[in-house]
Amino acid sequence: MKRAALFACLVLLGSCSKNTDSAWLGYAVGDNAFVAAPQAGWVARLAVQRGDAVRVGQLLFTLDDTSQVSARDQAEAAIALAQGQMTEAKANLDLTQRELVRQSGLLRDSAGTKQAYDIAKSNYDQAVARVTQISAQEEQARAALVNARYQLTERDVIARTTGRVEDVFFRTGEYAPAMTPVVSILPPQNVYVRFFVPETEFAHVKLGQRVSIGCDGCAAGITATVTFIAQQEEFTPPVIFSIGNREKLVFKLEARAPGGLTLNPGQPVQVRPL
């Protein structure tokens, strides 16, 4: 009898402790930054691996740049050709200009003919047009060079955020289509918690509310702010292993903290209102 009474008391105390536990169950979530190849190409070098910590400006991967190097070299050759042609065109312009001045003086002194003047004027106009044409060609080649150099820099893809490499989708020697993620990075500021509040307690939560977060092995004092409240209820998700909450409707909420939370995505947490 004493053992039975003791067992009953323990069961009662256990049930009371469960009822007084006002924690909402949830888990940590991380929004990854997916770094895609801006252009299609073969992955020539993979500079990071899963789990690496990366910083802004660090090289992530390099795409084959054979085509881009060729385009740059062609643009540089076009500029050199235009500059050579410009030297010749300017020399011809100077010659035709001097001839036009000479013919103008002869015609003014009645020592030349109108036909000779017209020929000199026509040659001069053609020389001016040739200089203008070559100048435009050089400008076009320079614009092509700027674009070629930019396209070449796009073959080296760098990190635009600090974080941890969560996954690598393409390896060296594989072909990466344009705008397809090659590496995913988890910035620390993108880690938050998603938790579920029973319908009976939903009226007591609101956006901007402060909550405390606890988990196995976590440091004390982790807090966050409710930043999202779902508008529709849903059944308790299967990842929440709580018999008491089974078959009950809950609302999904999210809480974030400046700079993110020091949690691992998928880690179970308990959330309590402050």
C-alpha positions as protocol buffer text, in pm:
chain_id: "A"
residue {
  index: 1
  type: MET
  ca { x: 0 y: 0 z: 0 }
}
residue {
  index: 2
  type: LYS
  ca { x: 278 y: 238 z: 88 }
}
residue {
  index: 3
  type: ARG
  ca { x: 448 y: 169 z: -243 }
}
residue {
  index: 4
  type: ALA
  ca { x: 121 y: 220 z: -431 }
}
residue {
  index: 5
  type: ALA
  ca { x: 55 y: 547 z: -249 }
}
residue {
  index: 6
  type: LEU
  ca { x: 408 y: 666 z: -320 }
}
residue {
  index: 7
  type: PHE
  ca { x: 371 y: 579 z: -687 }
}
residue {
  index: 8
  type: ALA
  ca { x: 39 y: 764 z: -706 }
}
residue {
  index: 9
  type: CYS
  ca { x: 197 y: 1072 z: -549 }
}
residue {
  index: 10
  type: LEU
  ca { x: 482 y: 1064 z: -797 }
}
residue {
  index: 11
  type: VAL
  ca { x: 239 y: 1039 z: -1088 }
}
residue {
  index: 12
  type: LEU
  ca { x: 37 y: 1328 z: -951 }
}
residue {
  index: 13
  type: LEU
  ca { x: 343 y: 1542 z: -904 }
}
residue {
  index: 14
  type: GLY
  ca { x: 458 y: 1460 z: -1256 }
}
residue {
  index: 15
  type: SER
  ca { x: 125 y: 1557 z: -1405 }
}
residue {
  index: 16
  type: CYS
  ca { x: 124 y: 1881 z: -1209 }
}
residue {
  index: 17
  type: SER
  ca { x: 470 y: 1970 z: -1333 }
}
residue {
  index: 18
  type: LYS
  ca { x: 359 y: 1911 z: -1690 }
}
residue {
  index: 19
  type: ASN
  ca { x: 56 y: 2130 z: -1650 }
}
residue {
  index: 20
  type: THR
  ca { x: 255 y: 2415 z: -1500 }
}
residue {
  index: 21
  type: ASP
  ca { x: 513 y: 2405 z: -1777 }
}
residue {
  index: 22
  type: SER
  ca { x: 407 y: 2693 z: -2003 }
}
residue {
  index: 23
  type: ALA
  ca { x: 682 y: 2644 z: -2261 }
}
residue {
  index: 24
  type: TRP
  ca { x: 593 y: 2646 z: -2628 }
}
residue {
  index: 25
  type: LEU
  ca { x: 779 y: 2391 z: -2834 }
}
residue {
  index: 26
  type: GLY
  ca { x: 965 y: 2469 z: -3155 }
}
residue {
  index: 27
  type: TYR
  ca { x: 1297 y: 2445 z: -3332 }
}
residue {
  index: 28
  type: ALA
  ca { x: 1571 y: 2664 z: -3473 }
}
residue {
  index: 29
  type: VAL
  ca { x: 1553 y: 2763 z: -3840 }
}
residue {
  index: 30
  type: GLY
  ca { x: 1820 y: 2902 z: -4071 }
}
residue {
  index: 31
  type: ASP
  ca { x: 1757 y: 3089 z: -4396 }
}
residue {
  index: 32
  type: ASN
  ca { x: 2046 y: 3000 z: -4627 }
}
residue {
  index: 33
  type: ALA
  ca { x: 2194 y: 3238 z: -4882 }
}
residue {
  index: 34
  type: PHE
  ca { x: 2218 y: 3050 z: -5211 }
}
residue {
  index: 35
  type: VAL
  ca { x: 2515 y: 3168 z: -5418 }
}
residue {
  index: 36
  type: ALA
  ca { x: 2448 y: 3102 z: -5785 }
}
residue {
  index: 37
  type: ALA
  ca { x: 2669 y: 3121 z: -6090 }
}
residue {
  index: 38
  type: PRO
  ca { x: 2579 y: 3448 z: -6269 }
}
residue {
  index: 39
  type: GLN
  ca { x: 2688 y: 3285 z: -6595 }
}
residue {
  index: 40
  type: ALA
  ca { x: 2688 y: 2927 z: -6711 }
}
residue {
  index: 41
  type: GLY
  ca { x: 3018 y: 2741 z: -6720 }
}
residue {
  index: 42
  type: TRP
  ca { x: 3234 y: 2457 z: -6600 }
}
residue {
  index: 43
  type: VAL
  ca { x: 3344 y: 2475 z: -6237 }
}
residue {
  index: 44
  type: ALA
  ca { x: 3720 y: 2513 z: -6267 }
}
residue {
  index: 45
  type: ARG
  ca { x: 3792 y: 2550 z: -5895 }
}
residue {
  index: 46
  type: LEU
  ca { x: 3598 y: 2500 z: -5574 }
}
residue {
  index: 47
  type: ALA
  ca { x: 3756 y: 2707 z: -5298 }
}
residue {
  index: 48
  type: VAL
  ca { x: 3533 y: 2605 z: -5005 }
}
residue {
  index: 49
  type: GLN
  ca { x: 3386 y: 2291 z: -4855 }
}
residue {
  index: 50
  type: ARG
  ca { x: 3083 y: 2218 z: -4643 }
}
residue {
  index: 51
  type: GLY
  ca { x: 3132 y: 2350 z: -4290 }
}
residue {
  index: 52
  type: ASP
  ca { x: 3388 y: 2617 z: -4383 }
}
residue {
  index: 53
  type: ALA
  ca { x: 3348 y: 2961 z: -4229 }
}
residue {
  index: 54
  type: VAL
  ca { x: 3361 y: 3230 z: -4498 }
}
residue {
  index: 55
  type: ARG
  ca { x: 3382 y: 3606 z: -4487 }
}
residue {
  index: 56
  type: VAL
  ca { x: 3274 y: 3879 z: -4725 }
}
residue {
  index: 57
  type: GLY
  ca { x: 3499 y: 3894 z: -5031 }
}
residue {
  index: 58
  type: GLN
  ca { x: 3633 y: 3541 z: -4993 }
}
residue {
  index: 59
  type: LEU
  ca { x: 3654 y: 3332 z: -5312 }
}
residue {
  index: 60
  type: LEU
  ca { x: 3392 y: 3058 z: -5326 }
}
residue {
  index: 61
  type: PHE
  ca { x: 3441 y: 2906 z: -5670 }
}
residue {
  index: 62
  type: THR
  ca { x: 3579 y: 2984 z: -6015 }
}
residue {
  index: 63
  type: LEU
  ca { x: 3421 y: 2909 z: -6352 }
}
residue {
  index: 64
  type: ASP
  ca { x: 3618 y: 2831 z: -6667 }
}
residue {
  index: 65
  type: ASP
  ca { x: 3710 y: 3165 z: -6832 }
}
residue {
  index: 66
  type: THR
  ca { x: 3839 y: 3059 z: -7176 }
}
residue {
  index: 67
  type: SER
  ca { x: 3565 y: 3241 z: -7366 }
}
residue {
  index: 68
  type: GLN
  ca { x: 3588 y: 3554 z: -7150 }
}
residue {
  index: 69
  type: VAL
  ca { x: 3968 y: 3576 z: -7189 }
}
residue {
  index: 70
  type: SER
  ca { x: 3926 y: 3547 z: -7566 }
}
residue {
  index: 71
  type: ALA
  ca { x: 3668 y: 3827 z: -7569 }
}
residue {
  index: 72
  type: ARG
  ca { x: 3900 y: 4049 z: -7366 }
}
residue {
  index: 73
  type: ASP
  ca { x: 4194 y: 3981 z: -7598 }
}
residue {
  index: 74
  type: GLN
  ca { x: 3981 y: 4056 z: -7904 }
}
residue {
  index: 75
  type: ALA
  ca { x: 3869 y: 4388 z: -7756 }
}
residue {
  index: 76
  type: GLU
  ca { x: 4227 y: 4485 z: -7674 }
}
residue {
  index: 77
  type: ALA
  ca { x: 4336 y: 4392 z: -8028 }
}
residue {
  index: 78
  type: ALA
  ca { x: 4052 y: 4601 z: -8172 }
}
residue {
  index: 79
  type: ILE
  ca { x: 4166 y: 4902 z: -7968 }
}
residue {
  index: 80
  type: ALA
  ca { x: 4526 y: 4861 z: -8086 }
}
residue {
  index: 81
  type: LEU
  ca { x: 4409 y: 4834 z: -8447 }
}
residue {
  index: 82
  type: ALA
  ca { x: 4193 y: 5145 z: -8414 }
}
residue {
  index: 83
  type: GLN
  ca { x: 4481 y: 5340 z: -8262 }
}
residue {
  index: 84
  type: GLY
  ca { x: 4707 y: 5243 z: -8553 }
}
residue {
  index: 85
  type: GLN
  ca { x: 4443 y: 5344 z: -8805 }
}
residue {
  index: 86
  type: MET
  ca { x: 4390 y: 5671 z: -8620 }
}
residue {
  index: 87
  type: THR
  ca { x: 4756 y: 5764 z: -8657 }
}
residue {
  index: 88
  type: GLU
  ca { x: 4733 y: 5714 z: -9031 }
}
residue {
  index: 89
  type: ALA
  ca { x: 4398 y: 5890 z: -9057 }
}
residue {
  index: 90
  type: LYS
  ca { x: 4522 y: 6196 z: -8868 }
}
residue {
  index: 91
  type: ALA
  ca { x: 4828 y: 6219 z: -9090 }
}
residue {
  index: 92
  type: ASN
  ca { x: 4602 y: 6208 z: -9394 }
}
residue {
  index: 93
  type: LEU
  ca { x: 4375 y: 6468 z: -9237 }
}
residue {
  index: 94
  type: ASP
  ca { x: 4669 y: 6702 z: -9184 }
}
residue {
  index: 95
  type: LEU
  ca { x: 4780 y: 6654 z: -9545 }
}
residue {
  index: 96
  type: THR
  ca { x: 4433 y: 6718 z: -9693 }
}
residue {
  index: 97
  type: GLN
  ca { x: 4386 y: 7020 z: -9468 }
}
residue {
  index: 98
  type: ARG
  ca { x: 4711 y: 7178 z: -9591 }
}
residue {
  index: 99
  type: GLU
  ca { x: 4613 y: 7105 z: -9951 }
}
residue {
  index: 100
  type: LEU
  ca { x: 4273 y: 7263 z: -9896 }
}
residue {
  index: 101
  type: VAL
  ca { x: 4435 y: 7576 z: -9755 }
}
residue {
  index: 102
  type: ARG
  ca { x: 4672 y: 7589 z: -10052 }
}
residue {
  index: 103
  type: GLN
  ca { x: 4391 y: 7549 z: -10306 }
}
residue {
  index: 104
  type: SER
  ca { x: 4186 y: 7812 z: -10125 }
}
residue {
  index: 105
  type: GLY
  ca { x: 4473 y: 8060 z: -10156 }
}
residue {
  index: 106
  type: LEU
  ca { x: 4528 y: 7978 z: -10525 }
}
residue {
  index: 107
  type: LEU
  ca { x: 4157 y: 8017 z: -10599 }
}
residue {
  index: 108
  type: ARG
  ca { x: 4149 y: 8348 z: -10412 }
}
residue {
  index: 109
  type: ASP
  ca { x: 4448 y: 8473 z: -10614 }
}
residue {
  index: 110
  type: SER
  ca { x: 4290 y: 8345 z: -10938 }
}
residue {
  index: 111
  type: ALA
  ca { x: 4587 y: 8110 z: -10974 }
}
residue {
  index: 112
  type: GLY
  ca { x: 4391 y: 7791 z: -10923 }
}
residue {
  index: 113
  type: THR
  ca { x: 4072 y: 7634 z: -11051 }
}
residue {
  index: 114
  type: LYS
  ca { x: 3740 y: 7571 z: -10882 }
}
residue {
  index: 115
  type: GLN
  ca { x: 3767 y: 7203 z: -10972 }
}
residue {
  index: 116
  type: ALA
  ca { x: 4099 y: 7166 z: -10788 }
}
residue {
  index: 117
  type: TYR
  ca { x: 3953 y: 7340 z: -10485 }
}
residue {
  index: 118
  type: ASP
  ca { x: 3647 y: 7113 z: -10487 }
}
residue {
  index: 119
  type: ILE
  ca { x: 3868 y: 6804 z: -10503 }
}
residue {
  index: 120
  type: ALA
  ca { x: 4078 y: 6929 z: -10211 }
}
residue {
  index: 121
  type: LYS
  ca { x: 3760 y: 7009 z: -10013 }
}
residue {
  index: 122
  type: SER
  ca { x: 3618 y: 6664 z: -10084 }
}
residue {
  index: 123
  type: ASN
  ca { x: 3940 y: 6491 z: -9976 }
}
residue {
  index: 124
  type: TYR
  ca { x: 3947 y: 6695 z: -9658 }
}
residue {
  index: 125
  type: ASP
  ca { x: 3583 y: 6609 z: -9573 }
}
residue {
  index: 126
  type: GLN
  ca { x: 3654 y: 6240 z: -9630 }
}
residue {
  index: 127
  type: ALA
  ca { x: 3958 y: 6258 z: -9402 }
}
residue {
  index: 128
  type: VAL
  ca { x: 3749 y: 6421 z: -9126 }
}
residue {
  index: 129
  type: ALA
  ca { x: 3482 y: 6152 z: -9165 }
}
residue {
  index: 130
  type: ARG
  ca { x: 3747 y: 5880 z: -9150 }
}
residue {
  index: 131
  type: VAL
  ca { x: 3888 y: 6017 z: -8823 }
}
residue {
  index: 132
  type: THR
  ca { x: 3537 y: 6033 z: -8677 }
}
residue {
  index: 133
  type: GLN
  ca { x: 3465 y: 5676 z: -8788 }
}
residue {
  index: 134
  type: ILE
  ca { x: 3784 y: 5536 z: -8638 }
}
residue {
  index: 135
  type: SER
  ca { x: 3724 y: 5728 z: -8316 }
}
residue {
  index: 136
  type: ALA
  ca { x: 3378 y: 5569 z: -8288 }
}
residue {
  index: 137
  type: GLN
  ca { x: 3525 y: 5226 z: -8356 }
}
residue {
  index: 138
  type: GLU
  ca { x: 3782 y: 5276 z: -8083 }
}
residue {
  index: 139
  type: GLU
  ca { x: 3514 y: 5384 z: -7836 }
}
residue {
  index: 140
  type: GLN
  ca { x: 3311 y: 5077 z: -7926 }
}
residue {
  index: 141
  type: ALA
  ca { x: 3614 y: 4855 z: -7873 }
}
residue {
  index: 142
  type: ARG
  ca { x: 3682 y: 5017 z: -7537 }
}
residue {
  index: 143
  type: ALA
  ca { x: 3322 y: 4955 z: -7431 }
}
residue {
  index: 144
  type: ALA
  ca { x: 3359 y: 4594 z: -7540 }
}
residue {
  index: 145
  type: LEU
  ca { x: 3679 y: 4571 z: -7334 }
}
residue {
  index: 146
  type: VAL
  ca { x: 3503 y: 4704 z: -7024 }
}
residue {
  index: 147
  type: ASN
  ca { x: 3228 y: 4447 z: -7069 }
}
residue {
  index: 148
  type: ALA
  ca { x: 3478 y: 4168 z: -7137 }
}
residue {
  index: 149
  type: ARG
  ca { x: 3673 y: 4253 z: -6823 }
}
residue {
  index: 150
  type: TYR
  ca { x: 3353 y: 4259 z: -6620 }
}
residue {
  index: 151
  type: GLN
  ca { x: 3243 y: 3923 z: -6758 }
}
residue {
  index: 152
  type: LEU
  ca { x: 3587 y: 3790 z: -6670 }
}
residue {
  index: 153
  type: THR
  ca { x: 3557 y: 3905 z: -6309 }
}
residue {
  index: 154
  type: GLU
  ca { x: 3220 y: 3729 z: -6289 }
}
residue {
  index: 155
  type: ARG
  ca { x: 3399 y: 3397 z: -6331 }
}
residue {
  index: 156
  type: ASP
  ca { x: 3541 y: 3435 z: -5982 }
}
residue {
  index: 157
  type: VAL
  ca { x: 3240 y: 3420 z: -5750 }
}
residue {
  index: 158
  type: ILE
  ca { x: 3303 y: 3566 z: -5405 }
}
residue {
  index: 159
  type: ALA
  ca { x: 3101 y: 3562 z: -5084 }
}
residue {
  index: 160
  type: ARG
  ca { x: 2876 y: 3862 z: -5032 }
}
residue {
  index: 161
  type: THR
  ca { x: 2797 y: 3762 z: -4673 }
}
residue {
  index: 162
  type: THR
  ca { x: 2971 y: 3612 z: -4376 }
}
residue {
  index: 163
  type: GLY
  ca { x: 2859 y: 3269 z: -4258 }
}
residue {
  index: 164
  type: ARG
  ca { x: 2908 y: 2895 z: -4266 }
}
residue {
  index: 165
  type: VAL
  ca { x: 2900 y: 2687 z: -4584 }
}
residue {
  index: 166
  type: GLU
  ca { x: 2598 y: 2461 z: -4546 }
}
residue {
  index: 167
  type: ASP
  ca { x: 2617 y: 2274 z: -4875 }
}
residue {
  index: 168
  type: VAL
  ca { x: 2800 y: 2252 z: -5207 }
}
residue {
  index: 169
  type: PHE
  ca { x: 2588 y: 2156 z: -5507 }
}
residue {
  index: 170
  type: PHE
  ca { x: 2850 y: 2143 z: -5785 }
}
residue {
  index: 171
  type: ARG
  ca { x: 3203 y: 2010 z: -5778 }
}
residue {
  index: 172
  type: THR
  ca { x: 3513 y: 2082 z: -5986 }
}
residue {
  index: 173
  type: GLY
  ca { x: 3460 y: 1957 z: -6339 }
}
residue {
  index: 174
  type: GLU
  ca { x: 3082 y: 1983 z: -6329 }
}
residue {
  index: 175
  type: TYR
  ca { x: 2881 y: 2221 z: -6550 }
}
residue {
  index: 176
  type: ALA
  ca { x: 2686 y: 2483 z: -6356 }
}
residue {
  index: 177
  type: PRO
  ca { x: 2391 y: 2643 z: -6540 }
}
residue {
  index: 178
  type: ALA
  ca { x: 2343 y: 3016 z: -6503 }
}
residue {
  index: 179
  type: MET
  ca { x: 2151 y: 3133 z: -6196 }
}
residue {
  index: 180
  type: THR
  ca { x: 2175 y: 2787 z: -6038 }
}
residue {
  index: 181
  type: PRO
  ca { x: 2305 y: 2773 z: -5678 }
}
residue {
  index: 182
  type: VAL
  ca { x: 2654 y: 2628 z: -5645 }
}
residue {
  index: 183
  type: VAL
  ca { x: 2712 y: 2700 z: -5274 }
}
residue {
  index: 184
  type: SER
  ca { x: 2475 y: 2774 z: -4987 }
}
residue {
  index: 185
  type: ILE
  ca { x: 2585 y: 2985 z: -4690 }
}
residue {
  index: 186
  type: LEU
  ca { x: 2409 y: 3031 z: -4358 }
}
residue {
  index: 187
  type: PRO
  ca { x: 2467 y: 3385 z: -4226 }
}
residue {
  index: 188
  type: PRO
  ca { x: 2448 y: 3390 z: -3845 }
}
residue {
  index: 189
  type: GLN
  ca { x: 2192 y: 3670 z: -3855 }
}
residue {
  index: 190
  type: ASN
  ca { x: 1955 y: 3442 z: -4047 }
}
residue {
  index: 191
  type: VAL
  ca { x: 1911 y: 3196 z: -3759 }
}
residue {
  index: 192
  type: TYR
  ca { x: 1580 y: 3228 z: -3572 }
}
residue {
  index: 193
  type: VAL
  ca { x: 1325 y: 3007 z: -3398 }
}
residue {
  index: 194
  type: ARG
  ca { x: 990 y: 2879 z: -3519 }
}
residue {
  index: 195
  type: PHE
  ca { x: 752 y: 2766 z: -3248 }
}
residue {
  index: 196
  type: PHE
  ca { x: 388 y: 2673 z: -3205 }
}
residue {
  index: 197
  type: VAL
  ca { x: 137 y: 2821 z: -2965 }
}
residue {
  index: 198
  type: PRO
  ca { x: -182 y: 2630 z: -2872 }
}
residue {
  index: 199
  type: GLU
  ca { x: -506 y: 2790 z: -2975 }
}
residue {
  index: 200
  type: THR
  ca { x: -602 y: 2835 z: -2610 }
}
residue {
  index: 201
  type: GLU
  ca { x: -298 y: 3060 z: -2552 }
}
residue {
  index: 202
  type: PHE
  ca { x: -292 y: 3237 z: -2886 }
}
residue {
  index: 203
  type: ALA
  ca { x: -471 y: 3547 z: -2759 }
}
residue {
  index: 204
  type: HIS
  ca { x: -181 y: 3618 z: -2524 }
}
residue {
  index: 205
  type: VAL
  ca { x: 87 y: 3662 z: -2792 }
}
residue {
  index: 206
  type: LYS
  ca { x: 147 y: 3956 z: -3022 }
}
residue {
  index: 207
  type: LEU
  ca { x: 405 y: 4090 z: -3265 }
}
residue {
  index: 208
  type: GLY
  ca { x: 699 y: 4254 z: -3094 }
}
residue {
  index: 209
  type: GLN
  ca { x: 660 y: 4047 z: -2779 }
}
residue {
  index: 210
  type: ARG
  ca { x: 979 y: 3938 z: -2608 }
}
residue {
  index: 211
  type: VAL
  ca { x: 1032 y: 3567 z: -2544 }
}
residue {
  index: 212
  type: SER
  ca { x: 1301 y: 3360 z: -2380 }
}
residue {
  index: 213
  type: ILE
  ca { x: 1449 y: 3057 z: -2553 }
}
residue {
  index: 214
  type: GLY
  ca { x: 1584 y: 2747 z: -2388 }
}
residue {
  index: 215
  type: CYS
  ca { x: 1729 y: 2422 z: -2515 }
}
residue {
  index: 216
  type: ASP
  ca { x: 1943 y: 2132 z: -2399 }
}
residue {
  index: 217
  type: GLY
  ca { x: 2293 y: 2261 z: -2336 }
}
residue {
  index: 218
  type: CYS
  ca { x: 2211 y: 2620 z: -2433 }
}
residue {
  index: 219
  type: ALA
  ca { x: 2343 y: 2916 z: -2237 }
}
residue {
  index: 220
  type: ALA
  ca { x: 2093 y: 3099 z: -2022 }
}
residue {
  index: 221
  type: GLY
  ca { x: 1951 y: 3435 z: -2118 }
}
residue {
  index: 222
  type: ILE
  ca { x: 1872 y: 3378 z: -2487 }
}
residue {
  index: 223
  type: THR
  ca { x: 1590 y: 3612 z: -2586 }
}
residue {
  index: 224
  type: ALA
  ca { x: 1418 y: 3707 z: -2909 }
}
residue {
  index: 225
  type: THR
  ca { x: 1127 y: 3910 z: -3043 }
}
residue {
  index: 226
  type: VAL
  ca { x: 817 y: 3770 z: -3209 }
}
residue {
  index: 227
  type: THR
  ca { x: 834 y: 3884 z: -3573 }
}
residue {
  index: 228
  type: PHE
  ca { x: 577 y: 3660 z: -3741 }
}
residue {
  index: 229
  type: ILE
  ca { x: 238 y: 3516 z: -3648 }
}
residue {
  index: 230
  type: ALA
  ca { x: 54 y: 3289 z: -3887 }
}
residue {
  index: 231
  type: GLN
  ca { x: -301 y: 3396 z: -3968 }
}
residue {
  index: 232
  type: GLN
  ca { x: -438 y: 3043 z: -3983 }
}
residue {
  index: 233
  type: GLU
  ca { x: -414 y: 2760 z: -3734 }
}
residue {
  index: 234
  type: GLU
  ca { x: -274 y: 2419 z: -3820 }
}
residue {
  index: 235
  type: PHE
  ca { x: -241 y: 2079 z: -3661 }
}
residue {
  index: 236
  type: THR
  ca { x: 58 y: 2018 z: -3440 }
}
residue {
  index: 237
  type: PRO
  ca { x: 345 y: 1924 z: -3675 }
}
residue {
  index: 238
  type: PRO
  ca { x: 495 y: 1578 z: -3629 }
}
residue {
  index: 239
  type: VAL
  ca { x: 833 y: 1721 z: -3527 }
}
residue {
  index: 240
  type: ILE
  ca { x: 680 y: 1842 z: -3200 }
}
residue {
  index: 241
  type: PHE
  ca { x: 689 y: 1525 z: -2989 }
}
residue {
  index: 242
  type: SER
  ca { x: 436 y: 1615 z: -2724 }
}
residue {
  index: 243
  type: ILE
  ca { x: 149 y: 1385 z: -2634 }
}
residue {
  index: 244
  type: GLY
  ca { x: -32 y: 1668 z: -2465 }
}
residue {
  index: 245
  type: ASN
  ca { x: -36 y: 1878 z: -2781 }
}
residue {
  index: 246
  type: ARG
  ca { x: -125 y: 1597 z: -3018 }
}
residue {
  index: 247
  type: GLU
  ca { x: -446 y: 1643 z: -3214 }
}
residue {
  index: 248
  type: LYS
  ca { x: -470 y: 2007 z: -3103 }
}
residue {
  index: 249
  type: LEU
  ca { x: -465 y: 2315 z: -3321 }
}
residue {
  index: 250
  type: VAL
  ca { x: -167 y: 2547 z: -3291 }
}
residue {
  index: 251
  type: PHE
  ca { x: -49 y: 2872 z: -3449 }
}
residue {
  index: 252
  type: LYS
  ca { x: 297 y: 2904 z: -3601 }
}
residue {
  index: 253
  type: LEU
  ca { x: 512 y: 3194 z: -3482 }
}
residue {
  index: 254
  type: GLU
  ca { x: 868 y: 3307 z: -3545 }
}
residue {
  index: 255
  type: ALA
  ca { x: 1103 y: 3502 z: -3323 }
}
residue {
  index: 256
  type: ARG
  ca { x: 1429 y: 3670 z: -3420 }
}
residue {
  index: 257
  type: ALA
  ca { x: 1711 y: 3856 z: -3251 }
}
residue {
  index: 258
  type: PRO
  ca { x: 1951 y: 4118 z: -3388 }
}
residue {
  index: 259
  type: GLY
  ca { x: 2254 y: 3937 z: -3526 }
}
residue {
  index: 260
  type: GLY
  ca { x: 2074 y: 3604 z: -3518 }
}
residue {
  index: 261
  type: LEU
  ca { x: 2054 y: 3333 z: -3253 }
}
residue {
  index: 262
  type: THR
  ca { x: 2340 y: 3107 z: -3147 }
}
residue {
  index: 263
  type: LEU
  ca { x: 2147 y: 2792 z: -3232 }
}
residue {
  index: 264
  type: ASN
  ca { x: 2179 y: 2517 z: -3490 }
}
residue {
  index: 265
  type: PRO
  ca { x: 1897 y: 2481 z: -3745 }
}
residue {
  index: 266
  type: GLY
  ca { x: 1673 y: 2192 z: -3649 }
}
residue {
  index: 267
  type: GLN
  ca { x: 1764 y: 2216 z: -3281 }
}
residue {
  index: 268
  type: PRO
  ca { x: 1457 y: 2171 z: -3055 }
}
residue {
  index: 269
  type: VAL
  ca { x: 1382 y: 2468 z: -2831 }
}
residue {
  index: 270
  type: GLN
  ca { x: 1136 y: 2572 z: -2565 }
}
residue {
  index: 271
  type: VAL
  ca { x: 997 y: 2924 z: -2587 }
}
residue {
  index: 272
  type: ARG
  ca { x: 842 y: 3113 z: -2297 }
}
residue {
  index: 273
  type: PRO
  ca { x: 687 y: 3458 z: -2290 }
}
residue {
  index: 274
  type: LEU
  ca { x: 862 y: 3732 z: -2095 }
}
